[in-house]
Amino acid sequence: MSDSIVVSELSKWFGPKVAVSEVTIGFGPGVTGLLGPNGAGKTTLMRVIAGLQKPSQGSVTIHGMDPRKDVSIYKDIALVPEDEAVYERLTALQFVELAAKLAKASDPRGRARAALDTVEMLGDADRRVGGFSKGMRQRTKVAAALVSDPDVLLLDEPLNGADPVQRAKLIDLFHELGDQGRTVVVSSHVLSEVERMAERVVAMVDGRLAAVGSVADIRGAMTDVPRQIFIEGKGMRQLASALMATEGVVGVHLERDRLRVAASDARAVSHALPKLALANSVSLSRVEPADESLESVFRYIVEGS
């Protein structure tokens, strides 16, 4: 599928501070997770994509249009900012209805109630937003974003403050929106949640792209970082000695009743392991990769940048 959002050689600086540097990337239908430590440039990138900030150099287009020059594209975009962008004196219904009116949606009150129901906030529709918890405010802002039925959603830390049950429901909602063919870009610092939300990950460090792809693709491309493998069973000491002499093994550490193996060629080690176990009368109960998670991959990316 073609990309809905195209970012080309984009840089954004504020005086001497460079927030985003020479970023080129596209975002298409589905859910993409945007990752990075504080100050990595995630929020700035989202604000530039949404047209709220002007690029210092480079360009952004959404469906082929520049959001800074063609405001008609705004009807297709919704941004949920991380900061507290709410009118505290309004009720949740009034807040979301206002968003519907600004988007010139038909039946603003009905659309607002439907959007609040989607994020399970209809029961609090008549309460003032100023009295909401952080999680309730975030869900209200998500409802305000959905009320215009956007094709492109930019969600900056939308799960902040939500309880575990609501986090799970919001993640399911984002999956559903992506499955509908919408372009959903979700920024989050909670790596396990991004792993549940997005098949595609974009990692930023110091304003630059550090990695793009699925977790498996990114880990597979990191050929300079040995794979870590955990092996459990009986006879681990004998197996450790045998593994040290095996091609593709660069390190073996015995940790109680299991081994942690560092392998430059994980495939070769996995093929050799059954033969080594049989030859050394070793009983294996568990073999699994130790660093295939998003958290491990992201740690390697940050440490290596």
Backbone as numpy.savetxt, mean C-alpha at the origin, in Angstrom:
# Nx Ny Nz CAx CAy CAz Cx Cy Cz
-4.27 -3.47 -19.03 -5.11 -2.28 -19.03 -4.23 -1.03 -19.03
-4.70 0.03 -19.69 -3.93 1.26 -19.71 -4.01 1.95 -18.36
-3.00 2.76 -18.07 -2.93 3.46 -16.81 -3.91 4.63 -16.77
-4.64 4.76 -15.68 -5.52 5.91 -15.50 -4.71 7.14 -15.11
-3.67 6.93 -14.30 -2.80 8.00 -13.84 -1.41 7.77 -14.43
-0.87 8.82 -15.04 0.48 8.74 -15.60 1.32 9.87 -15.01
2.37 9.50 -14.30 3.30 10.46 -13.69 4.61 10.37 -14.44
5.09 11.51 -14.97 6.29 11.50 -15.81 7.34 12.48 -15.29
8.49 11.94 -14.92 9.65 12.76 -14.49 9.23 13.83 -13.48
8.40 13.43 -12.55 7.82 14.39 -11.61 8.77 14.71 -10.46
8.96 16.00 -10.21 9.69 16.47 -9.03 8.89 17.58 -8.37
8.97 17.63 -7.06 8.31 18.69 -6.31 9.21 19.10 -5.17
9.53 20.39 -5.13 10.35 20.87 -4.02 9.72 22.09 -3.39
10.04 22.27 -2.12 9.57 23.41 -1.35 10.81 24.15 -0.85
11.18 25.20 -1.56 12.44 25.86 -1.26 13.59 24.89 -1.49
14.48 24.74 -0.48 15.61 23.81 -0.66 15.24 22.34 -0.44
14.04 22.08 0.08 13.64 20.70 0.39 13.01 20.03 -0.82
13.56 18.90 -1.22 13.01 18.11 -2.33 12.11 17.03 -1.74
10.81 17.12 -2.02 9.85 16.16 -1.48 9.66 14.96 -2.39
9.65 15.21 -3.70 9.52 14.15 -4.71 10.55 14.41 -5.79
11.29 13.38 -6.18 12.38 13.58 -7.11 12.31 12.61 -8.30
12.04 13.16 -9.48 12.14 12.44 -10.75 11.38 11.11 -10.74
10.12 11.18 -10.35 9.29 9.98 -10.28 8.53 9.78 -11.59
8.66 8.60 -12.15 7.90 8.22 -13.34 7.19 6.90 -13.04
5.86 6.92 -13.10 5.10 5.71 -12.76 3.67 5.85 -13.26
3.01 4.75 -13.46 1.60 4.75 -13.83 0.78 3.95 -12.83
-0.47 4.34 -12.68 -1.40 3.61 -11.81 -2.63 3.26 -12.64
-2.97 1.98 -12.66 -4.13 1.53 -13.42 -5.21 0.96 -12.53
-6.26 0.38 -13.11 -7.36 -0.19 -12.33 -6.87 -1.22 -11.32
-7.53 -1.24 -10.17 -7.12 -2.12 -9.09 -6.56 -1.31 -7.94
-6.08 -2.02 -6.93 -5.56 -1.37 -5.72 -4.04 -1.41 -5.72
-3.43 -0.25 -5.57 -1.98 -0.14 -5.46 -1.64 0.41 -4.08
-0.72 -0.25 -3.37 -0.28 0.23 -2.07 0.92 1.14 -2.22
0.85 2.32 -1.63 1.94 3.29 -1.67 2.61 3.30 -0.30
3.88 2.89 -0.27 4.60 2.72 0.99 5.79 3.66 1.09
6.19 3.95 2.31 7.39 4.73 2.53 7.42 5.23 3.95
8.62 5.42 4.51 8.72 5.98 5.86 8.26 7.43 5.86
8.10 8.01 7.04 7.72 9.42 7.13 8.72 10.28 6.37
8.18 11.21 5.57 9.04 12.08 4.79 9.47 11.50 3.46
8.89 10.34 3.09 9.29 9.70 1.84 8.72 10.39 0.61
7.68 11.20 0.79 7.08 11.90 -0.35 5.74 11.37 -0.77
5.16 10.43 -0.02 3.89 9.81 -0.41 2.76 10.83 -0.48
2.60 11.60 0.59 1.50 12.57 0.64 1.67 13.64 -0.43
2.89 14.11 -0.63 3.13 15.12 -1.67 2.78 14.56 -3.04
3.18 13.32 -3.31 2.86 12.71 -4.60 1.35 12.64 -4.80
0.61 12.24 -3.78 -0.84 12.17 -3.90 -1.45 13.55 -4.14
-0.96 14.56 -3.44 -1.51 15.91 -3.60 -1.21 16.48 -4.98
-0.06 16.15 -5.53 0.26 16.61 -6.88 -0.61 15.88 -7.91
-0.80 14.58 -7.71 -1.67 13.82 -8.62 -3.08 14.39 -8.61
-3.56 14.75 -7.41 -4.92 15.27 -7.27 -5.07 16.70 -7.78
-3.95 17.34 -8.14 -4.01 18.71 -8.65 -3.97 19.78 -7.58
-3.77 19.38 -6.32 -3.75 20.36 -5.23 -2.43 21.11 -5.16
-1.37 20.51 -5.70 -0.08 21.17 -5.75 0.48 21.08 -7.16
1.19 22.10 -7.55 1.75 22.16 -8.90 3.12 21.48 -8.92
3.39 20.64 -9.91 4.72 20.03 -10.00 5.79 21.10 -10.20
6.93 20.91 -9.58 8.06 21.80 -9.85 8.65 21.50 -11.21
8.60 20.24 -11.60 8.94 19.84 -12.97 8.27 18.51 -13.24
8.17 18.16 -14.52 7.49 16.93 -14.89 5.99 17.15 -15.03
5.25 16.07 -15.15 3.81 16.19 -15.43 3.02 15.04 -14.81
1.72 15.30 -14.66 0.75 14.31 -14.21 -0.47 14.40 -15.10
-0.96 13.28 -15.57 -2.23 13.26 -16.29 -3.13 12.18 -15.71
-4.42 12.46 -15.72 -5.43 11.49 -15.31 -6.39 11.35 -16.48
-6.48 10.15 -17.00 -7.25 9.90 -18.23 -6.82 10.87 -19.33
-5.51 11.13 -19.37 -4.95 11.98 -20.42 -5.08 13.47 -20.19
-5.66 13.88 -19.07 -5.87 15.30 -18.79 -5.02 15.76 -17.61
-4.53 16.99 -17.69 -3.75 17.59 -16.62 -4.71 18.19 -15.60
-4.72 17.68 -14.36 -5.68 18.18 -13.37 -5.47 19.64 -13.00
-4.31 20.20 -13.30 -4.07 21.61 -13.02 -4.62 22.51 -14.12
-4.91 21.92 -15.29 -5.35 22.73 -16.43 -6.78 22.42 -16.85
-7.22 21.20 -16.62 -8.57 20.81 -17.04 -9.35 20.36 -15.81
-10.08 21.28 -15.21 -10.76 20.98 -13.95 -11.92 20.00 -14.13
-12.30 19.73 -15.37 -13.40 18.78 -15.59 -13.03 17.38 -15.10
-11.73 17.10 -14.97 -11.30 15.78 -14.53 -11.60 15.57 -13.05
-11.86 16.66 -12.31 -12.10 16.53 -10.88 -13.33 15.69 -10.57
-14.24 15.61 -11.49 -15.44 14.80 -11.24 -15.10 13.32 -11.15
-13.92 12.94 -11.67 -13.51 11.54 -11.67 -12.53 11.21 -10.55
-12.14 12.22 -9.75 -11.10 12.03 -8.73 -11.67 12.27 -7.34
-11.20 11.49 -6.38 -11.52 11.76 -4.97 -10.26 11.53 -4.15
-9.99 12.44 -3.23 -8.83 12.34 -2.35 -9.30 12.30 -0.91
-8.83 11.31 -0.16 -9.06 11.26 1.28 -7.74 11.62 1.94
-7.61 12.85 2.44 -6.34 13.27 3.05 -6.16 12.68 4.43
-4.90 12.58 4.84 -4.62 12.06 6.18 -4.97 13.08 7.25
-4.74 14.37 6.95 -4.97 15.40 7.96 -6.46 15.59 8.21
-6.79 16.34 9.24 -8.17 16.48 9.67 -8.93 17.52 8.84
-9.23 17.16 7.61 -9.92 18.07 6.70 -11.43 17.89 6.85
-11.97 18.33 7.98 -13.41 18.19 8.23 -13.96 19.49 8.81
-15.28 19.70 8.60 -15.98 20.81 9.23 -16.63 20.27 10.50
-16.03 20.59 11.63 -16.41 19.92 12.88 -17.83 20.23 13.33
-18.39 21.35 12.92 -19.74 21.71 13.36 -20.82 20.98 12.57
-20.45 20.40 11.44 -21.43 19.68 10.62 -21.63 18.26 11.15
-22.81 17.74 10.94 -23.04 16.33 11.22 -22.41 15.53 10.09
-22.26 14.24 10.31 -21.69 13.38 9.27 -22.53 13.46 7.99
-23.84 13.46 8.14 -24.72 13.53 6.97 -24.55 14.87 6.25
-24.48 15.96 7.00 -24.30 17.27 6.38 -22.95 17.36 5.67
-21.92 16.79 6.28 -20.58 16.82 5.70 -20.53 16.08 4.37
-21.08 14.87 4.35 -21.04 14.06 3.13 -22.01 14.63 2.09
-23.14 15.17 2.55 -24.09 15.78 1.62 -23.47 17.01 0.95
-22.68 17.77 1.71 -21.98 18.92 1.13 -21.04 18.47 0.02
-20.33 17.37 0.25 -19.44 16.83 -0.78 -20.24 16.43 -2.03
-21.43 15.87 -1.82 -22.28 15.48 -2.94 -22.75 16.71 -3.73
-23.10 17.76 -3.02 -23.55 18.99 -3.68 -22.42 19.63 -4.47
-21.22 19.66 -3.88 -20.07 20.24 -4.58 -19.74 19.43 -5.84
-20.01 18.13 -5.79 -19.78 17.28 -6.96 -20.94 17.32 -7.94
-21.98 18.10 -7.58 -23.18 18.23 -8.41 -23.84 16.88 -8.67
-23.84 16.05 -7.63 -24.48 14.74 -7.73 -25.99 14.90 -7.62
-26.71 14.05 -8.32 -28.16 14.06 -8.19 -28.55 13.45 -6.85
-29.64 13.97 -6.24 -30.13 13.49 -4.95 -29.00 13.46 -3.91
-28.43 14.63 -3.57 -27.29 14.68 -2.63 -27.59 14.01 -1.30
-28.80 14.19 -0.75 -29.11 13.59 0.54 -29.12 12.06 0.44
-29.76 11.54 -0.60 -29.80 10.09 -0.78 -28.42 9.50 -1.02
-27.60 10.19 -1.83 -26.25 9.71 -2.10 -25.41 9.72 -0.83
-25.60 10.76 -0.01 -24.84 10.87 1.23 -25.20 9.73 2.18
-26.49 9.43 2.31 -26.91 8.36 3.20 -26.38 7.01 2.70
-26.40 6.80 1.40 -25.90 5.54 0.84 -24.40 5.39 1.09
-23.65 6.49 0.93 -22.20 6.44 1.14 -21.87 6.18 2.61
-22.61 6.82 3.51 -22.40 6.58 4.94 -22.74 5.14 5.31
-23.76 4.60 4.69 -24.12 3.20 4.94 -23.01 2.27 4.47
-22.37 2.62 3.37 -21.29 1.79 2.82 -20.15 1.66 3.81
-19.84 2.73 4.55 -18.74 2.68 5.53 -19.26 2.46 6.95
-20.52 2.04 7.05 -21.16 1.71 8.32 -21.13 2.89 9.30
-21.47 4.07 8.78 -21.56 5.27 9.62 -22.97 5.86 9.62
-23.93 5.16 9.02 -25.28 5.69 8.92 -25.91 5.87 10.31
-25.56 5.01 11.22 -26.11 5.11 12.57 -25.62 6.35 13.32
-24.54 6.95 12.85 -24.00 8.17 13.47 -24.17 9.38 12.55
-25.07 9.28 11.57 -25.21 10.32 10.56 -25.59 11.68 11.14
-26.31 11.70 12.25 -26.78 12.96 12.81 -25.89 13.49 13.93
-24.76 12.85 14.15 -23.80 13.36 15.13 -22.81 14.30 14.46
-22.33 15.30 15.22 -21.36 16.23 14.67 -19.99 15.55 14.51
-19.34 15.87 13.41 -18.05 15.27 13.10 -17.01 15.64 14.16
-17.15 16.81 14.77 -16.20 17.25 15.78 -16.14 16.32 16.98
-17.17 15.55 17.23 -17.17 14.62 18.35 -16.74 13.22 18.00
-16.31 13.00 16.75 -15.93 11.67 16.30 -14.49 11.33 16.70
-14.25 10.04 16.83 -12.88 9.55 17.00 -12.15 9.67 15.66
-10.83 9.45 15.70 -10.03 9.51 14.47 -10.55 8.51 13.43
-10.84 7.30 13.87 -11.32 6.29 12.94 -12.66 6.64 12.32
-13.56 7.22 13.12 -14.88 7.61 12.61 -14.74 8.76 11.61
-13.83 9.67 11.89 -13.60 10.77 10.94 -13.06 10.23 9.61
-12.14 9.28 9.70 -11.58 8.71 8.48 -12.67 8.04 7.65
-13.55 7.29 8.30 -14.63 6.63 7.56 -15.60 7.65 6.96
-15.83 8.75 7.68 -16.70 9.80 7.15 -16.07 10.44 5.92
-14.76 10.63 5.96 -14.07 11.19 4.79 -14.08 10.23 3.60
-13.98 8.93 3.90 -14.09 7.94 2.82 -15.48 8.02 2.20
-16.52 8.15 3.03 -17.89 8.30 2.51 -18.00 9.54 1.63
-17.40 10.66 2.07 -17.44 11.89 1.28 -16.74 11.72 -0.06
-15.70 10.88 -0.09 -15.00 10.61 -1.34 -15.85 9.75 -2.28
-16.58 8.79 -1.71 -17.35 7.85 -2.53 -18.62 8.46 -3.09
-19.10 9.54 -2.50 -20.41 10.08 -2.85 -20.47 10.57 -4.29
-19.32 10.92 -4.86 -19.30 11.40 -6.25 -19.07 10.26 -7.25
-18.97 9.01 -6.75 -18.77 7.84 -7.61 -17.52 8.00 -8.47
-16.36 8.29 -7.86 -15.15 8.58 -8.63 -14.54 7.34 -9.26
-13.80 7.56 -10.34 -13.08 6.49 -11.00 -11.69 6.32 -10.41
-11.15 7.41 -9.85 -9.81 7.40 -9.27 -9.91 7.83 -7.81
-9.44 6.97 -6.89 -9.46 7.29 -5.46 -8.04 7.30 -4.92
-7.69 8.39 -4.26 -6.39 8.55 -3.63 -6.63 8.59 -2.12
-6.18 7.59 -1.41 -6.50 7.43 0.00 -5.22 7.49 0.82
-5.05 8.56 1.58 -3.83 8.76 2.36 -4.07 8.32 3.80
-3.52 7.17 4.16 -3.66 6.59 5.50 -5.14 6.51 5.92
-6.00 5.90 5.10 -7.43 5.88 5.41 -7.80 5.00 6.59
-6.90 4.12 7.02 -7.22 3.20 8.10 -6.80 3.72 9.47
-6.18 4.88 9.51 -5.72 5.42 10.79 -6.86 5.56 11.79
-6.66 5.03 12.97 -7.64 5.19 14.03 -8.80 4.22 14.00
-8.95 3.46 12.92 -10.06 2.51 12.84 -9.76 1.28 13.70
-10.80 0.69 14.28 -10.58 -0.51 15.07 -10.38 -1.70 14.13
-9.89 -2.84 14.64 -9.57 -3.97 13.76 -10.72 -4.42 12.88
-11.94 -4.42 13.41 -13.09 -4.86 12.61 -13.34 -3.89 11.46
-13.30 -2.58 11.75 -13.53 -1.59 10.71 -12.39 -1.56 9.70
-11.17 -1.80 10.15 -10.05 -1.89 9.22 -10.29 -3.00 8.20
-10.72 -4.15 8.70 -10.97 -5.29 7.82 -12.08 -4.97 6.82
-13.12 -4.28 7.28 -14.24 -3.95 6.39 -13.83 -2.91 5.36
-12.99 -1.95 5.75 -12.52 -0.96 4.78 -11.61 -1.61 3.75
-10.77 -2.53 4.19 -9.92 -3.25 3.24 -10.78 -4.01 2.23
-11.84 -4.66 2.69 -12.76 -5.36 1.78 -13.40 -4.36 0.81
-13.75 -3.18 1.30 -14.35 -2.15 0.44 -13.37 -1.72 -0.64
-12.11 -1.51 -0.27 -11.11 -1.09 -1.26 -10.90 -2.18 -2.31
-10.92 -3.44 -1.86 -10.83 -4.55 -2.82 -12.01 -4.50 -3.80
-13.19 -4.28 -3.26 -14.39 -4.24 -4.10 -14.30 -3.11 -5.12
-13.84 -1.94 -4.68 -13.70 -0.80 -5.59 -12.68 -1.10 -6.68
-11.58 -1.75 -6.31 -10.59 -2.12 -7.31 -11.12 -3.14 -8.29
-11.89 -4.10 -7.78 -12.47 -5.13 -8.65 -13.49 -4.54 -9.62
-14.06 -3.39 -9.26 -15.00 -2.71 -10.16 -14.30 -1.99 -11.31
-12.96 -1.99 -11.30 -12.20 -1.34 -12.36 -11.77 0.08 -12.02
-11.97 0.48 -10.77 -11.51 1.80 -10.35 -10.01 1.74 -10.03
-9.38 2.90 -10.14 -7.97 3.02 -9.78 -7.91 3.51 -8.34
-7.41 2.66 -7.45 -7.37 2.96 -6.02 -5.91 2.96 -5.57
-5.44 4.10 -5.08 -4.07 4.21 -4.56 -4.18 4.46 -3.07
-3.63 3.55 -2.27 -3.76 3.61 -0.81 -2.39 3.76 -0.18
-2.19 4.84 0.55 -0.97 5.04 1.32 -1.19 4.50 2.72
-0.21 3.74 3.21 -0.33 3.22 4.57 1.06 2.89 5.10
1.22 3.03 6.42 2.47 2.64 7.06 2.36 1.27 7.70
1.17 0.67 7.68 0.97 -0.65 8.28 1.17 -1.70 7.19
2.35 -2.30 7.17 2.74 -3.15 6.04 1.84 -4.37 5.89
1.44 -4.97 7.00 0.60 -6.16 6.90 -0.74 -5.84 6.24
-1.24 -4.63 6.47 -2.51 -4.24 5.86 -2.36 -3.97 4.37
-1.24 -3.36 3.99 -1.00 -3.14 2.56 -0.90 -4.48 1.84
-0.28 -5.44 2.50 -0.14 -6.77 1.90 -1.51 -7.40 1.67
-2.47 -7.11 2.54 -3.83 -7.62 2.38 -4.61 -6.83 1.35
-4.28 -5.56 1.19 -5.06 -4.68 0.31 -4.63 -4.75 -1.14
-3.31 -4.80 -1.37 -2.81 -4.51 -2.71 -1.91 -5.61 -3.24
-2.16 -6.01 -4.48 -1.26 -6.95 -5.14 -0.02 -6.22 -5.65
-0.18 -4.94 -5.97 0.93 -4.14 -6.47 1.37 -3.14 -5.41
2.67 -3.02 -5.23 3.23 -2.14 -4.21 4.18 -1.15 -4.86
4.08 0.10 -4.44 5.02 1.14 -4.86 5.70 1.65 -3.59
7.01 1.46 -3.51 7.76 1.88 -2.33 8.57 3.14 -2.66
8.48 4.13 -1.78 9.23 5.38 -1.93 10.16 5.57 -0.74
11.35 6.06 -1.03 12.33 6.41 -0.01 13.00 7.71 -0.42
12.98 8.70 0.48 13.61 10.00 0.22 13.12 10.64 -1.08
11.82 10.52 -1.33 11.23 11.19 -2.49 11.40 10.48 -3.80
12.06 9.35 -3.81 12.30 8.60 -5.05 11.61 7.24 -5.00
11.36 6.69 -6.19 10.85 5.33 -6.25 11.96 4.36 -5.87
11.65 3.45 -4.95 12.63 2.46 -4.54 12.31 1.08 -5.12
11.04 0.78 -5.32 10.64 -0.52 -5.87 9.19 -0.45 -6.31
8.87 -1.21 -7.36 7.50 -1.28 -7.87 7.21 -2.71 -8.30
6.06 -3.24 -7.90 5.65 -4.58 -8.33 4.97 -5.33 -7.21
4.73 -6.61 -7.42 4.20 -7.44 -6.34 5.33 -7.71 -5.35
4.96 -8.13 -4.14 5.98 -8.44 -3.14 6.93 -9.52 -3.66
6.37 -10.54 -4.29 7.19 -11.64 -4.82 8.12 -11.14 -5.91
7.62 -10.27 -6.79 8.45 -9.74 -7.88 9.60 -8.90 -7.34
9.28 -8.05 -6.35 10.32 -7.18 -5.78 11.38 -8.02 -5.08
10.93 -9.01 -4.30 11.90 -9.86 -3.60 12.73 -10.65 -4.60
12.12 -11.13 -5.66 12.84 -11.90 -6.66 13.89 -11.09 -7.40
13.65 -9.78 -7.53 14.59 -8.91 -8.23 15.78 -8.52 -7.36
15.68 -8.78 -6.06 16.76 -8.39 -5.14 17.80 -9.50 -5.07
18.49 -9.71 -6.18 19.43 -10.83 -6.29 20.66 -10.64 -5.41
20.92 -9.40 -4.97 22.10 -9.16 -4.14 21.84 -9.44 -2.67
20.58 -9.75 -2.32 20.23 -10.03 -0.92 19.90 -11.52 -0.79
20.70 -12.28 -0.03 20.43 -13.72 0.11 19.03 -13.99 0.66
18.40 -15.06 0.16 17.10 -15.47 0.68 17.29 -16.14 2.04
16.35 -15.89 2.95 16.38 -16.50 4.27 15.33 -17.61 4.33
15.74 -18.78 4.78 14.86 -19.95 4.83 14.92 -20.55 6.24
13.75 -20.80 6.82 13.67 -21.48 8.11 13.41 -22.97 7.87
14.15 -23.82 8.57 13.96 -25.26 8.48 13.83 -25.81 9.90
12.78 -26.59 10.15 12.57 -27.18 11.46 12.48 -28.70 11.33
12.87 -29.41 12.39 12.80 -30.86 12.40 13.78 -31.45 13.39
14.03 -32.75 13.25 14.97 -33.45 14.12 16.28 -33.68 13.36
17.38 -33.49 14.07 18.69 -33.67 13.43 19.19 -32.42 12.74
18.83 -31.26 13.27 19.20 -30.01 12.61 20.70 -29.75 12.61
21.42 -30.26 13.64 22.85 -30.03 13.68 23.55 -30.76 12.53
23.15 -32.02 12.27 23.72 -32.76 11.15 23.39 -32.10 9.83
22.13 -31.62 9.70 21.72 -30.97 8.46 22.49 -29.68 8.24
22.78 -28.95 9.31 23.54 -27.70 9.19 24.90 -27.96 8.58
25.57 -29.01 9.03 26.89 -29.33 8.49 26.81 -29.67 7.01
25.77 -30.43 6.63 25.61 -30.81 5.23 25.28 -29.60 4.36
24.46 -28.70 4.88 24.08 -27.52 4.10 25.26 -26.59 3.87
26.19 -26.51 4.83 27.32 -25.62 4.67 28.17 -25.98 3.45
28.11 -27.25 3.06 28.89 -27.70 1.91 28.06 -27.71 0.63
26.87 -27.16 0.68 25.96 -27.17 -0.47 26.09 -25.89 -1.29
26.13 -26.04 -2.59 26.23 -24.87 -3.47 24.97 -24.01 -3.32
25.17 -22.71 -3.24 24.05 -21.78 -3.12 23.76 -21.36 -1.70
24.41 -22.02 -0.72 24.24 -21.66 0.69 25.37 -20.73 1.11
25.03 -19.57 1.65 26.06 -18.61 2.07 26.14 -18.48 3.59
25.23 -19.10 4.31 25.28 -19.05 5.76 24.23 -19.95 6.39
24.56 -20.54 7.53 23.63 -21.40 8.27 23.74 -21.05 9.75
22.60 -20.79 10.38 22.58 -20.47 11.81 21.62 -21.43 12.51
22.12 -22.08 13.55 21.30 -23.00 14.34 20.62 -22.23 15.45
19.30 -22.23 15.48 18.51 -21.53 16.48 17.62 -22.54 17.18
18.11 -23.09 18.30 17.40 -24.15 19.03 17.13 -25.33 18.12
15.85 -25.58 17.81 15.52 -26.76 17.02 15.25 -26.42 15.56
15.76 -25.30 15.09 15.55 -24.95 13.69 16.79 -24.28 13.12
16.87 -24.29 11.80 17.96 -23.65 11.09 17.45 -22.42 10.35
18.27 -21.40 10.31 18.02 -20.25 9.43 19.13 -20.25 8.39
18.71 -20.49 7.14 19.67 -20.64 6.05 19.62 -19.41 5.16
20.78 -18.84 4.89 20.90 -17.75 3.92 21.37 -18.35 2.61
20.58 -18.15 1.54 20.86 -18.81 0.27 20.94 -17.79 -0.86
22.00 -17.88 -1.65 22.10 -17.05 -2.85 21.27 -17.63 -3.98
20.99 -18.94 -3.89 20.15 -19.62 -4.88 19.15 -20.50 -4.13
18.01 -19.92 -3.79 17.02 -20.63 -2.99 16.46 -21.84 -3.72
16.33 -21.73 -5.03 15.79 -22.85 -5.81 16.71 -24.07 -5.72
18.03 -23.83 -5.85 18.99 -24.94 -5.79 18.98 -25.59 -4.41
18.85 -24.76 -3.38 18.83 -25.29 -2.01 17.57 -26.12 -1.79
16.45 -25.64 -2.29 15.19 -26.38 -2.10 15.23 -27.72 -2.81
15.91 -27.79 -3.95 16.03 -29.06 -4.66 16.97 -30.02 -3.94
18.02 -29.46 -3.30 19.00 -30.31 -2.63 18.52 -30.78 -1.26
17.62 -30.05 -0.64 17.24 -30.31 0.75 16.67 -31.71 0.99
15.74 -32.23 0.17 15.22 -33.58 0.44 16.30 -34.65 0.41
17.23 -34.53 -0.54 18.32 -35.52 -0.64 19.23 -35.44 0.58
19.53 -34.21 1.02 20.39 -34.04 2.19 19.72 -34.60 3.44
18.42 -34.37 3.57 17.69 -34.87 4.74 17.71 -36.40 4.76
17.49 -37.01 3.60 17.48 -38.47 3.52 18.86 -39.04 3.80
19.90 -38.43 3.25 21.26 -38.93 3.40 21.75 -38.81 4.84
21.22 -37.83 5.58 21.68 -37.61 6.95 20.66 -38.06 8.00
19.66 -38.83 7.57 18.62 -39.35 8.48 17.96 -38.24 9.28
17.65 -37.16 8.59 17.03 -35.99 9.22 15.54 -35.99 8.92
14.73 -35.72 9.93 13.28 -35.62 9.76 12.87 -34.16 9.71
12.32 -33.73 8.58 11.91 -32.34 8.41 10.42 -32.18 8.74
10.10 -31.16 9.52 8.70 -30.90 9.85 8.20 -29.59 9.24
9.12 -28.71 8.89 8.68 -27.41 8.36 9.81 -26.75 7.58
9.48 -26.24 6.40 10.42 -25.46 5.59 9.65 -24.28 5.03
10.11 -23.07 5.32 9.39 -21.89 4.83 10.34 -20.71 4.65
10.03 -19.83 3.70 10.84 -18.62 3.54 10.66 -17.70 4.74
11.75 -17.05 5.16 11.69 -16.20 6.35 11.60 -14.73 6.00
11.77 -14.38 4.74 11.82 -12.96 4.39 11.03 -12.63 3.13
9.93 -13.35 2.91 9.11 -13.09 1.74 7.96 -12.13 2.05
7.85 -11.68 3.29 6.77 -10.76 3.64 7.09 -9.36 3.18
6.06 -8.53 3.09 6.26 -7.14 2.70 7.14 -6.42 3.72
6.98 -6.76 4.99 7.78 -6.09 6.02 9.27 -6.35 5.80
9.63 -7.59 5.51 11.03 -7.92 5.29 11.57 -7.24 4.04
10.79 -7.31 2.97 11.22 -6.69 1.71 11.40 -5.19 1.89
10.44 -4.55 2.56 10.53 -3.11 2.74 11.73 -2.75 3.61
12.03 -3.57 4.61 13.20 -3.31 5.45 14.47 -3.35 4.61
14.59 -4.33 3.72 15.76 -4.41 2.84 15.85 -3.15 1.96
14.70 -2.71 1.43 14.70 -1.56 0.54 15.18 -0.31 1.27
14.63 -0.08 2.46 14.99 1.12 3.22 16.45 1.08 3.64
16.90 -0.08 4.12 18.29 -0.19 4.58 19.28 -0.04 3.44
18.86 -0.46 2.23 19.77 -0.39 1.09 19.74 0.91 0.34
18.86 1.84 0.73 18.74 3.11 0.01 19.61 4.19 0.63
